[in-house]
Amino acid sequence: GFESLGRRMSALANEFEKGMTIETGGFNPRIDILEEENNIIVHAEIPGIDKTDIKISMNEDRMLTIKGEKKRREKEEGKQFIRSERSFGSFSRFFILPENIDPSKIAAKFNNGVVEITIPKKEPEQPKEYEINLV
């Protein structure tokens, strides 16, 4: 009883000494949204992901969606993790954009693990004025 418990405690202490391997799912990139005079800029930090694994879209309700998957590298023969703290998994982020944007001119680029989406603003349409003749 006590001897077995002592061995298990010793094994657990050895694991802590090496660093435990913990797998957690659900990667969630950090987002910054900036507003300039003529643009809205979205920055998404997505390190360690290939740009082919990222999808950016906007629907007719002006909902901007950033989706993707950060994949865990397969174990290599003869190697094992001593510590694993990075998050992996699929992610989706959604943002409702204001009405004064031009969806046909949205541009995105990917550099050093950061997605930058530039959303141009447009001048709001002025209400049309109709002259009414007096009779």
Backbone bond lengths (Angstrom), bond angles and torsions (degrees), N, CA, C in turn:
res aa  C-N    CA-C-N  psi(-1)  N-CA   C-N-CA  omega(-1)  CA-C   N-CA-C  phi
1 G - - - 1.443 - - 1.511 112.45 -
2 F 1.355 115.36 -65.41 1.463 118.79 -177.32 1.515 111.28 -69.30
3 E 1.316 117.10 -34.16 1.465 120.98 179.76 1.524 110.15 -65.39
4 S 1.326 117.30 -43.47 1.466 122.38 178.43 1.532 110.55 -63.71
5 L 1.318 115.41 -43.22 1.458 119.78 178.27 1.528 110.17 -62.65
6 G 1.305 117.40 -40.15 1.471 122.02 178.66 1.519 111.15 -62.30
7 R 1.349 117.17 -41.47 1.481 120.57 178.34 1.520 110.82 -64.23
8 R 1.345 116.20 -42.19 1.473 119.36 -179.98 1.525 111.17 -65.93
9 M 1.325 117.02 -39.79 1.464 120.38 177.76 1.529 110.48 -64.59
10 S 1.318 116.99 -39.63 1.459 121.15 178.30 1.526 110.91 -65.20
11 A 1.339 116.85 -41.85 1.469 120.99 178.01 1.525 110.72 -63.65
12 L 1.336 116.80 -40.31 1.458 121.08 178.42 1.530 110.28 -65.19
13 A 1.320 117.53 -41.14 1.466 121.27 178.23 1.526 110.36 -62.85
14 N 1.341 116.76 -39.44 1.465 120.29 177.11 1.532 111.18 -63.23
15 E 1.329 117.37 -39.65 1.472 120.97 177.43 1.521 110.79 -61.60
16 F 1.347 117.48 -43.89 1.458 120.48 178.32 1.517 111.04 -63.72
17 E 1.334 116.87 -36.96 1.451 121.31 179.38 1.526 110.81 -62.90
18 K 1.329 118.35 -41.94 1.464 123.02 179.25 1.516 111.65 -76.52
19 G 1.303 117.98 -26.92 1.459 122.66 -172.67 1.512 107.99 102.62
20 M 1.289 116.66 124.16 1.458 120.23 -175.68 1.521 110.84 -77.24
21 T 1.308 116.65 148.27 1.446 122.73 174.58 1.518 107.62 -95.97
22 I 1.329 115.22 114.78 1.451 119.94 -178.74 1.521 107.99 -123.59
23 E 1.308 117.71 126.85 1.455 121.90 176.78 1.520 108.38 -104.76
24 T 1.319 114.85 126.49 1.452 119.86 174.51 1.510 108.26 -128.52
25 G 1.292 117.89 145.95 1.451 121.65 179.05 1.507 110.28 -100.85
26 G 1.314 114.77 173.84 1.452 119.96 175.43 1.511 113.36 83.20
27 F 1.297 116.16 85.20 1.454 122.13 175.56 1.523 107.92 -90.40
28 N 1.319 118.26 135.28 1.453 121.73 -177.90 1.528 108.93 -134.16
29 P 1.353 117.69 103.82 1.471 118.90 -177.56 1.519 112.19 -66.36
30 R 1.319 115.98 149.41 1.454 122.85 177.28 1.523 108.67 -84.46
31 I 1.336 116.41 141.18 1.456 122.85 -173.03 1.529 110.14 -124.67
32 D 1.333 116.23 139.54 1.461 123.23 167.69 1.525 106.84 -121.06
33 I 1.329 117.11 137.04 1.462 121.65 175.42 1.522 107.27 -123.78
34 L 1.328 115.37 122.42 1.455 122.18 -177.81 1.522 109.60 -116.34
35 E 1.308 116.33 148.33 1.458 119.75 175.37 1.516 109.04 -118.54
36 E 1.333 115.15 125.91 1.454 122.73 174.20 1.525 107.62 -108.94
37 E 1.310 116.07 178.35 1.456 119.53 -179.54 1.525 111.68 -59.57
38 N 1.350 117.24 -42.46 1.459 120.76 -174.37 1.527 114.76 -111.96
39 N 1.320 118.45 -4.00 1.465 121.46 -174.62 1.517 111.77 -144.21
40 I 1.319 114.19 158.27 1.458 122.66 164.15 1.527 104.68 -111.46
41 I 1.324 117.15 130.90 1.463 122.18 -177.23 1.530 108.27 -116.19
42 V 1.329 116.10 129.05 1.462 122.28 176.36 1.517 107.78 -113.76
43 H 1.334 116.66 126.40 1.468 122.33 173.84 1.524 107.56 -113.30
44 A 1.323 115.99 128.93 1.465 121.72 176.63 1.522 108.54 -123.37
45 E 1.325 116.69 120.96 1.467 121.20 177.54 1.515 108.86 -82.52
46 I 1.335 115.42 114.64 1.462 120.04 -179.00 1.537 108.25 -135.49
47 P 1.328 117.39 65.85 1.468 118.83 -178.93 1.519 111.98 -70.74
48 G 1.313 115.37 150.11 1.456 120.51 175.13 1.508 114.78 75.43
49 I 1.323 117.85 19.56 1.454 121.39 179.59 1.523 108.09 -126.47
50 D 1.320 116.31 143.68 1.452 121.69 178.00 1.521 109.56 -81.62
51 K 1.330 117.03 142.56 1.465 118.74 -176.83 1.521 112.75 -64.14
52 T 1.333 117.83 -19.79 1.465 120.06 176.32 1.526 111.74 -72.51
53 D 1.330 117.65 -12.87 1.465 122.23 178.71 1.526 112.49 -97.85
54 I 1.347 116.94 13.14 1.466 122.17 179.92 1.525 108.71 -117.94
55 K 1.331 117.05 134.84 1.465 122.07 176.20 1.525 108.09 -126.04
56 I 1.338 114.71 128.41 1.462 121.14 178.56 1.522 107.17 -119.80
57 S 1.333 116.68 131.30 1.462 119.80 179.63 1.520 109.67 -148.56
58 M 1.339 114.88 166.07 1.459 121.03 174.52 1.514 107.46 -140.98
59 N 1.323 116.85 134.73 1.468 119.60 179.49 1.524 110.21 -96.38
60 E 1.326 116.41 179.92 1.466 120.98 -176.57 1.523 113.21 -68.94
61 D 1.321 117.91 -13.57 1.469 121.49 175.94 1.527 111.65 -90.97
62 R 1.334 116.80 12.58 1.469 124.46 179.18 1.530 112.27 65.37
63 M 1.332 117.59 30.73 1.454 121.03 176.46 1.537 108.33 -93.15
64 L 1.325 115.52 113.37 1.458 122.47 177.74 1.525 107.97 -84.19
65 T 1.329 116.44 130.93 1.462 121.66 -179.03 1.521 109.29 -123.51
66 I 1.319 115.55 131.63 1.465 122.03 172.69 1.516 105.80 -119.18
67 K 1.335 116.68 117.03 1.471 122.00 -178.90 1.517 109.34 -125.42
68 G 1.311 114.93 156.47 1.456 118.92 175.55 1.504 111.84 177.34
69 E 1.310 113.36 -173.09 1.464 119.48 177.96 1.513 108.89 -145.77
70 K 1.314 114.95 129.00 1.461 121.91 173.91 1.516 106.41 -98.65
71 K 1.327 115.90 111.87 1.463 120.87 -172.78 1.521 111.35 -93.07
72 R 1.315 113.81 141.16 1.468 120.39 176.08 1.518 108.37 -77.83
73 R 1.309 115.40 134.38 1.452 120.55 176.63 1.521 109.13 -68.30
74 E 1.299 115.90 135.22 1.462 120.05 -179.90 1.528 110.00 -64.57
75 K 1.312 115.33 149.93 1.465 119.82 177.76 1.520 109.08 -63.21
76 E 1.321 114.75 141.67 1.450 120.30 177.64 1.519 108.80 -96.04
77 E 1.318 115.09 146.72 1.462 121.49 -178.64 1.524 110.12 -55.93
78 G 1.311 116.80 128.69 1.456 122.28 176.51 1.517 114.76 81.18
79 K 1.360 117.54 5.89 1.461 120.72 179.78 1.515 109.33 -124.38
80 Q 1.318 115.95 146.90 1.456 120.52 175.01 1.522 108.36 -140.08
81 F 1.322 116.24 152.63 1.457 120.61 179.27 1.520 110.03 -70.24
82 I 1.306 115.71 138.38 1.454 121.72 169.60 1.522 107.92 -94.25
83 R 1.354 116.34 -36.48 1.457 122.47 178.15 1.518 107.02 -149.11
84 S 1.318 116.24 139.25 1.464 121.67 177.61 1.520 108.30 -139.18
85 E 1.332 116.56 107.89 1.452 121.18 -177.08 1.525 112.93 -114.32
86 R 1.325 118.19 -11.34 1.460 120.78 -176.78 1.518 110.64 -74.58
87 S 1.331 115.89 148.00 1.459 122.15 179.39 1.527 109.73 -93.68
88 F 1.316 115.72 145.99 1.452 122.62 179.42 1.518 108.56 -136.98
89 G 1.322 115.56 160.11 1.451 120.29 175.51 1.511 112.20 134.24
90 S 1.320 114.73 -178.69 1.460 121.65 179.10 1.520 109.58 -81.56
91 F 1.322 115.59 152.61 1.457 120.39 177.10 1.515 110.00 -143.14
92 S 1.320 115.80 154.65 1.465 124.32 173.20 1.511 107.53 -145.54
93 R 1.320 116.23 129.09 1.462 121.96 174.32 1.518 107.46 -124.21
94 F 1.336 116.69 136.85 1.461 122.48 -176.93 1.520 109.54 -126.13
95 F 1.340 116.41 140.21 1.454 122.15 178.88 1.520 108.85 -142.08
96 I 1.329 116.98 132.46 1.461 121.51 174.63 1.530 107.03 -88.19
97 L 1.330 115.41 124.19 1.457 121.30 -178.23 1.528 110.25 -91.71
98 P 1.326 116.99 155.15 1.465 119.33 178.99 1.529 111.71 -68.86
99 E 1.325 116.28 168.07 1.462 121.42 -176.81 1.521 113.24 -72.26
100 N 1.324 118.21 -23.92 1.458 120.60 -173.67 1.531 113.70 -88.57
101 I 1.331 117.97 41.77 1.467 121.43 178.46 1.530 109.91 -112.27
102 D 1.326 114.66 160.56 1.455 120.68 177.06 1.531 108.00 -110.99
103 P 1.338 118.29 95.45 1.468 120.42 -174.79 1.524 114.07 -64.09
104 S 1.314 118.11 -22.60 1.467 120.29 -178.30 1.528 112.30 -74.11
105 K 1.320 117.82 -12.22 1.469 120.68 -177.01 1.532 113.55 -116.18
106 I 1.324 117.68 15.28 1.466 120.42 178.16 1.528 109.07 -68.17
107 A 1.326 116.06 135.41 1.465 121.50 -179.89 1.522 109.17 -130.28
108 A 1.333 115.75 149.01 1.472 120.02 179.04 1.521 109.07 -137.38
109 K 1.332 114.48 145.84 1.464 119.43 174.38 1.526 108.60 -140.76
110 F 1.320 114.41 158.74 1.469 121.45 -176.32 1.514 107.69 -127.77
111 N 1.351 116.74 120.18 1.451 120.39 -177.48 1.523 109.60 -146.13
112 N 1.321 116.19 126.07 1.471 122.24 177.18 1.523 113.06 52.21
113 G 1.338 117.09 41.42 1.453 121.20 175.83 1.518 114.92 80.22
114 V 1.345 117.11 9.35 1.462 120.49 178.96 1.524 109.13 -121.58
115 V 1.334 115.77 126.14 1.455 121.86 173.15 1.524 106.98 -89.03
116 E 1.335 115.82 130.12 1.459 120.46 175.60 1.521 108.08 -119.62
117 I 1.326 116.06 119.86 1.460 122.22 179.81 1.523 107.42 -111.28
118 T 1.331 115.96 122.27 1.460 121.76 178.48 1.518 108.26 -104.36
119 I 1.319 115.69 121.01 1.466 122.53 -177.15 1.525 107.52 -115.85
120 P 1.343 117.64 103.74 1.460 119.57 -178.92 1.525 111.75 -67.91
121 K 1.328 114.57 143.42 1.456 120.49 174.12 1.527 108.02 -90.01
122 K 1.305 116.10 156.94 1.462 120.03 173.25 1.523 108.09 -127.10
123 E 1.305 114.43 157.29 1.458 119.49 177.76 1.519 108.30 -66.77
124 P 1.306 116.93 134.40 1.462 117.52 177.59 1.529 109.62 -63.58
125 E 1.305 114.85 144.13 1.455 119.16 178.81 1.514 109.04 -67.73
126 Q 1.326 114.00 132.74 1.452 119.91 178.11 1.523 108.44 -78.98
127 P 1.297 117.07 141.73 1.469 118.37 178.24 1.530 109.92 -61.03
128 K 1.311 114.77 138.08 1.464 119.21 179.12 1.518 108.85 -74.68
129 E 1.311 113.28 142.19 1.460 119.08 -179.69 1.524 108.43 -114.56
130 Y 1.298 116.09 130.50 1.461 121.50 179.58 1.535 108.26 -115.22
131 E 1.300 114.56 131.21 1.451 118.98 177.97 1.521 108.67 -82.31
132 I 1.277 115.59 135.46 1.469 121.04 -179.33 1.528 107.48 -113.93
133 N 1.290 114.65 123.59 1.474 120.07 -179.67 1.536 110.14 -79.51
134 L 1.285 113.24 139.48 1.462 119.14 175.35 1.527 109.47 -84.80
135 V 1.278 117.96 137.48 1.460 122.64 179.50 1.501 111.43 -103.82
